[in-house]
Amino acid sequence: MSTDLYGARVLDVAPGAARARFRIFVVYYDVACRDHAPLPDGDVGFFFRLLWEAAHDRPITEWHALQAVPLDDFLEPEWVNANAHRYVTRVERVAVRNHPVGDDAWDGLHDFHYEHDGGWAGEELLVQADYDVHVTDPRWLDSLEAGYSWGTTSYVTEADHVTEADAPAIVDLRAAARVLDPFPGTGTDEATPSDVAFSGDGTYLAVTSEACELVVYRTRDWSEHTRLPHESRFPWGQDIEWVPGGHLLTKRPPEPSDEPPARAYDVDAGALVALPGTHVPGPPGDEGDTVVRPDGGYTAGSHSPEPGAAESLALRRAGDDRPLMLCRPKGHHYVSRLAWSPDGRVLAASLIESRHGHGGTVGLYEPGAPVTAPEAAEPSDEELRARLDRSRHPEDVLLLTGMLADRTDDPARKAGIWRRTAKELAGWATPPPAAAEAYRARSSTGPERARWPTASPCRACCTAVATSMAPWRRRATPTAAPRTFRETIGPASCDSRRPSGWLT
């Protein structure tokens, strides 16, 4: 079970502008250490999670792509990081309060602040900020209305921040389009890739091992063109470069002051040739160096939160420190070298498997899927039944039952589906009138209605039960708190949001 980290309140909804304004409260503190959860500035993943929670906590008005995101994906940080930008385009902080926390203000804070009737005790003292959240489709805002508040276990992550303008051009670091294994094996220099370099015209990709073996691939089909073991007569070590204007491969000197190479290997002819004295070696490169795409628009490099920690690939706009995409290649610990193809369509990454620096492969990353959200495919019968079994709101039950019943032309089966729903609704406890009145007072609205299913047998009795329950909305229920702030980060708990007394 998890404890809420934040409180969320909808301040304004502007469907015409595809925008909503949220106020986010930090509700989890470590007062003794004077620490608290960070404000979620600019994290599209955090606000995607809020939109998903609202869409699944409130009556379903339409089955769309956000409704179709399953719980398993919502709970998987990697999925959210890779897909949140398809729903949320950008987040702008427009106001901040009580941050940083003043020395005297800690006395008024507690480790845990729980939501009650749409508010938090002493909320004027909480760290909080207002955000304008821009979405890709106004339908994602259907479940929101001004004043709606709830507690959330959602947390800040490093979601991709890819915009529509970026999408056609940037490579997708989440999954390599192709993986090359030029040096099979593990645990040795011979099995460990080192440098990678594209020829000037993009015809070849050269890869060296830490034992200075060379493999050259044809990029048209990624077949192996040349493989040469290291010998003293060959003009390379681990570090290589192409001589401009041809297919001559030579050594890149470790230091700018070192003597330039006098020989090169002609990849087309398969022979050693003399280098003219006019060749000027390129700058030396270090492991994990940032490399600029040939058009100058983007950079790629490695990122590690601390020395010795596993490294991630980071893609940024040139001159912008904020990553568009940040992800750790699966099964690898270090990023050795990076190289762009001349057209900027492929990023080659030499990836080291072991934390001890041995073994690995070469990942080839290419442009990925667009930023648009997928179309909401019609759920299968099994998915509808599973969602129906998890539903805790009468309007949702009616809509989902109608979708399921409409899939059969057999009157007896259709009636059976509706009778089952009527029986279940009749068994639900009647919500307390005080809760309904509190909701009306907060929202200044009457009961909301979902889009009703088409006429079917037993609909009348289902509707009668549901109508008496419609005004009540779920509230988050406090759960057992972890002992410290740092123990709390983890997937949101669906069970922690189940209201007591809803089901008998």
ZAMARGU-4260 file (C-alpha; in steps of 0.2 Angstrom, whole numbers, plus 5000, padded with zeros to 4 digits):
<rodrens>
0) 5000/5000/5000 | 5006/5018/4996 | 5003/5035/5004 | 4999/5050/4994 | 5013/5061/4989
5) 5003/5075/4981 | 4986/5082/4981 | 4979/5088/4964 | 4965/5101/4961 | 4958/5106/4945
10) 4957/5125/4944 | 4951/5128/4926 | 4947/5118/4911 | 4948/5125/4893 | 4944/5112/4880
15) 4945/5124/4866 | 4963/5128/4870 | 4966/5109/4875 | 4972/5115/4892 | 4969/5113/4910
20) 4976/5122/4925 | 4980/5111/4940 | 4986/5116/4958 | 4998/5103/4965 | 5000/5101/4984
25) 5015/5092/4991 | 5007/5082/5005 | 5021/5070/5010 | 5036/5077/5020 | 5050/5071/5031
30) 5049/5085/5043 | 5063/5078/5054 | 5075/5079/5039 | 5067/5095/5032 | 5064/5086/5015
35) 5049/5084/5004 | 5043/5077/4987 | 5049/5088/4973 | 5037/5099/4964 | 5034/5090/4947
40) 5040/5105/4936 | 5038/5101/4917 | 5036/5082/4920 | 5023/5077/4907 | 5023/5059/4914
45) 5016/5065/4931 | 5002/5075/4923 | 4998/5060/4911 | 4995/5050/4927 | 4984/5063/4934
50) 4973/5063/4918 | 4973/5044/4918 | 4967/5044/4936 | 4953/5057/4933 | 4947/5047/4918
55) 4946/5031/4928 | 4940/5038/4944 | 4925/5048/4936 | 4911/5043/4925 | 4915/5037/4908
60) 4908/5049/4895 | 4917/5042/4880 | 4928/5027/4876 | 4944/5035/4869 | 4963/5032/4869
65) 4966/5038/4887 | 4952/5027/4893 | 4959/5012/4883 | 4976/5013/4892 | 4976/4998/4904
70) 4981/4998/4922 | 4996/4988/4919 | 5003/5001/4907 | 4999/5015/4919 | 5008/5006/4933
75) 5024/5003/4922 | 5036/5018/4923 | 5045/5014/4907 | 5028/5014/4898 | 5023/5030/4905
80) 5040/5038/4901 | 5039/5033/4883 | 5021/5037/4880 | 5016/5052/4891 | 5021/5064/4877
85) 5007/5057/4866 | 4994/5064/4878 | 5003/5079/4886 | 5012/5091/4875 | 5020/5103/4888
90) 5018/5109/4906 | 5021/5127/4911 | 5022/5132/4930 | 5013/5148/4932 | 5013/5151/4951
95) 5022/5144/4966 | 5019/5146/4985 | 5028/5141/5001 | 5044/5135/4991 | 5057/5133/4997
100) 5050/5130/5014 | 5056/5143/5027 | 5064/5138/5043 | 5050/5143/5053 | 5037/5135/5042
105) 5042/5117/5046 | 5034/5118/5063 | 5017/5119/5054 | 5019/5104/5043 | 5017/5086/5046
110) 5024/5070/5038 | 5008/5066/5030 | 4993/5076/5025 | 4977/5067/5020 | 4963/5073/5008
115) 4946/5075/5016 | 4931/5082/5007 | 4941/5089/4993 | 4954/5098/5004 | 4969/5096/5015
120) 4970/5102/5033 | 4981/5118/5033 | 4983/5117/5014 | 4988/5136/5014 | 5004/5130/5022
125) 5009/5116/5010 | 5022/5118/4996 | 5011/5120/4980 | 5012/5127/4963 | 5000/5130/4948
130) 5002/5122/4931 | 4995/5124/4914 | 4994/5107/4906 | 4993/5107/4887 | 4986/5091/4879
135) 4986/5083/4862 | 4967/5080/4862 | 4953/5090/4872 | 4945/5073/4875 | 4958/5069/4888
140) 4950/5083/4898 | 4932/5076/4898 | 4934/5070/4916 | 4939/5086/4923 | 4930/5101/4931
145) 4935/5115/4941 | 4936/5111/4960 | 4938/5092/4958 | 4952/5087/4970 | 4960/5071/4975
150) 4976/5063/4983 | 4988/5054/4972 | 5002/5042/4973 | 5009/5048/4956 | 5027/5053/4957
155) 5040/5063/4947 | 5049/5053/4933 | 5060/5057/4918 | 5047/5055/4904 | 5051/5059/4886
160) 5048/5077/4882 | 5046/5075/4863 | 5036/5088/4854 | 5027/5087/4837 | 5040/5097/4829
165) 5054/5086/4835 | 5045/5069/4832 | 5049/5067/4813 | 5068/5070/4815 | 5074/5062/4832
170) 5079/5044/4835 | 5070/5033/4847 | 5081/5028/4861 | 5068/5017/4869 | 5072/5003/4858
175) 5086/5000/4846 | 5080/4997/4828 | 5094/4985/4826 | 5108/4977/4837 | 5125/4972/4830
180) 5136/4960/4840 | 5153/4961/4831 | 5163/4953/4845 | 5153/4939/4853 | 5157/4933/4870
185) 5158/4941/4888 | 5171/4945/4901 | 5186/4950/4889 | 5193/4964/4879 | 5191/4954/4864
190) 5172/4953/4867 | 5170/4972/4871 | 5166/4985/4858 | 5175/5001/4859 | 5174/5015/4845
195) 5161/5017/4832 | 5162/5028/4816 | 5152/5031/4800 | 5161/5034/4784 | 5158/5052/4777
200) 5146/5046/4764 | 5137/5034/4776 | 5142/5018/4766 | 5151/5010/4780 | 5150/5009/4799
205) 5167/5004/4807 | 5168/4996/4825 | 5183/4992/4835 | 5185/4981/4850 | 5195/4984/4866
210) 5208/4972/4859 | 5209/4983/4843 | 5200/4971/4831 | 5191/4980/4817 | 5174/4976/4809
215) 5167/4986/4795 | 5148/4984/4791 | 5139/4989/4775 | 5125/5001/4780 | 5113/4997/4766
220) 5109/4980/4774 | 5121/4979/4789 | 5131/4965/4782 | 5149/4962/4787 | 5161/4969/4774
225) 5178/4967/4783 | 5185/4959/4799 | 5203/4961/4803 | 5212/4956/4819 | 5224/4968/4827
230) 5241/4967/4820 | 5256/4980/4822 | 5256/4984/4804 | 5238/4990/4804 | 5236/5009/4808
235) 5223/5009/4821 | 5221/5005/4840 | 5204/5007/4849 | 5201/5024/4842 | 5197/5026/4823
240) 5192/5039/4811 | 5188/5040/4792 | 5199/5051/4781 | 5187/5064/4773 | 5183/5061/4755
245) 5185/5042/4754 | 5184/5026/4762 | 5201/5026/4771 | 5201/5022/4789 | 5215/5027/4801
250) 5220/5029/4819 | 5213/5044/4829 | 5228/5050/4840 | 5224/5051/4858 | 5231/5068/4860
255) 5231/5083/4848 | 5249/5085/4849 | 5253/5067/4844 | 5261/5063/4827 | 5247/5061/4814
260) 5245/5044/4806 | 5255/5041/4790 | 5245/5026/4784 | 5227/5021/4782 | 5217/5006/4777
265) 5208/5007/4761 | 5191/4998/4765 | 5186/4996/4747 | 5203/4989/4741 | 5207/4980/4756
270) 5225/4986/4757 | 5236/4998/4767 | 5239/5015/4758 | 5250/5030/4763 | 5241/5045/4769
275) 5245/5062/4762 | 5253/5074/4774 | 5238/5086/4772 | 5227/5075/4783 | 5223/5083/4799
280) 5216/5071/4812 | 5200/5075/4821 | 5199/5079/4840 | 5202/5065/4852 | 5186/5058/4860
285) 5183/5052/4877 | 5170/5038/4882 | 5153/5045/4883 | 5157/5061/4874 | 5142/5071/4868
290) 5141/5070/4849 | 5132/5083/4839 | 5120/5078/4824 | 5127/5083/4808 | 5113/5096/4805
295) 5118/5104/4822 | 5100/5102/4829 | 5102/5088/4842 | 5115/5081/4853 | 5117/5063/4860
300) 5127/5058/4875 | 5128/5048/4891 | 5120/5052/4907 | 5124/5045/4925 | 5116/5051/4941
305) 5132/5047/4950 | 5150/5040/4947 | 5149/5021/4944 | 5130/5021/4942 | 5122/5013/4926
310) 5123/5025/4912 | 5108/5031/4901 | 5108/5038/4883 | 5102/5056/4883 | 5095/5065/4868
315) 5094/5084/4869 | 5091/5099/4858 | 5107/5108/4854 | 5111/5121/4867 | 5097/5114/4879
320) 5102/5104/4894 | 5085/5097/4896 | 5084/5079/4889 | 5070/5076/4876 | 5073/5057/4879
325) 5083/5049/4893 | 5084/5030/4894 | 5095/5016/4900 | 5098/5003/4886 | 5092/4986/4893
330) 5105/4974/4898 | 5119/4987/4897 | 5129/4997/4910 | 5140/5009/4901 | 5139/5019/4885
335) 5157/5019/4877 | 5156/5029/4861 | 5142/5037/4850 | 5142/5041/4832 | 5129/5049/4820
340) 5127/5044/4802 | 5130/5058/4790 | 5111/5061/4787 | 5107/5061/4805 | 5095/5046/4803
345) 5105/5033/4813 | 5114/5035/4830 | 5126/5021/4833 | 5130/5017/4852 | 5144/5006/4858
350) 5136/4999/4874 | 5145/4989/4888 | 5136/4975/4896 | 5145/4972/4912 | 5148/4985/4926
355) 5166/4979/4926 | 5168/4985/4908 | 5168/4970/4897 | 5156/4963/4884 | 5143/4972/4874
360) 5135/4976/4858 | 5132/4991/4846 | 5114/4998/4846 | 5107/5007/4830 | 5094/5019/4835
365) 5082/5027/4821 | 5067/5038/4821 | 5053/5031/4830 | 5034/5032/4831 | 5025/5049/4830
370) 5019/5059/4845 | 5000/5056/4842 | 4991/5044/4854 | 4985/5028/4846 | 4967/5026/4841
375) 4957/5018/4855 | 4953/5000/4848 | 4937/4992/4853 | 4940/4982/4869 | 4938/4964/4868
380) 4924/4955/4878 | 4937/4950/4891 | 4944/4967/4893 | 4926/4974/4895 | 4922/4961/4908
385) 4938/4965/4918 | 4934/4983/4917 | 4916/4980/4922 | 4922/4970/4937 | 4934/4984/4943
390) 4921/4998/4940 | 4916/5007/4956 | 4904/5020/4948 | 4887/5016/4943 | 4888/5027/4927
395) 4903/5017/4922 | 4894/5001/4925 | 4880/5006/4914 | 4890/5012/4900 | 4901/4996/4900
400) 4886/4985/4902 | 4878/4993/4887 | 4894/4991/4876 | 4895/4972/4881 | 4876/4969/4878
405) 4877/4978/4861 | 4889/4964/4855 | 4875/4951/4855 | 4859/4950/4845 | 4852/4936/4856
410) 4839/4944/4866 | 4840/4931/4880 | 4859/4934/4882 | 4857/4953/4881 | 4844/4952/4895
415) 4855/4941/4905 | 4870/4953/4904 | 4858/4967/4910 | 4851/4957/4924 | 4868/4953/4931
420) 4872/4971/4932 | 4855/4975/4940 | 4858/4962/4953 | 4876/4969/4957 | 4870/4987/4957
425) 4856/4983/4969 | 4869/4975/4981 | 4879/4991/4982 | 4877/5001/4998 | 4868/5017/4996
430) 4881/5032/4998 | 4878/5043/5013 | 4868/5058/5009 | 4881/5069/5017 | 4894/5064/5004
435) 4882/5068/4990 | 4878/5085/4997 | 4897/5089/5000 | 4901/5085/4982 | 4887/5096/4976
440) 4893/5110/4987 | 4911/5109/4981 | 4907/5107/4963 | 4891/5118/4962 | 4884/5106/4950
445) 4870/5092/4951 | 4873/5074/4947 | 4883/5070/4931 | 4877/5058/4919 | 4887/5047/4907
450) 4881/5043/4890 | 4868/5030/4892 | 4868/5014/4883 | 4855/5010/4870 | 4838/5003/4876
455) 4840/4985/4883 | 4830/4974/4894 | 4833/4978/4913 | 4839/4995/4909 | 4825/5003/4919
460) 4830/4994/4936 | 4848/4997/4933 | 4845/5016/4930 | 4834/5018/4945 | 4848/5011/4956
465) 4862/5020/4948 | 4852/5037/4948 | 4851/5036/4967 | 4870/5034/4968 | 4876/5046/4954
470) 4880/5061/4964 | 4892/5053/4976 | 4911/5053/4970 | 4925/5042/4977 | 4937/5050/4989
475) 4954/5043/4992 | 4956/5033/5008 | 4972/5036/5018 | 4983/5020/5020 | 4997/5015/5030
480) 5012/5027/5029 | 5030/5022/5025 | 5042/5026/5038 | 5053/5038/5028 | 5050/5049/5013
485) 5063/5039/5003 | 5053/5023/5005 | 5038/5029/4996 | 5043/5030/4978 | 5034/5016/4969
490) 5019/5012/4958 | 5003/5019/4962 | 4991/5007/4971 | 4974/5005/4964 | 4968/4997/4980
495) 4973/5012/4990 | 4960/5022/4981 | 4945/5011/4984 | 4932/5019/4995 | 4926/5010/5011
500) 4908/5006/5011 | 4905/5006/4993 | 4903/4987/4990 | 4894/4976/5002
</rodrens>
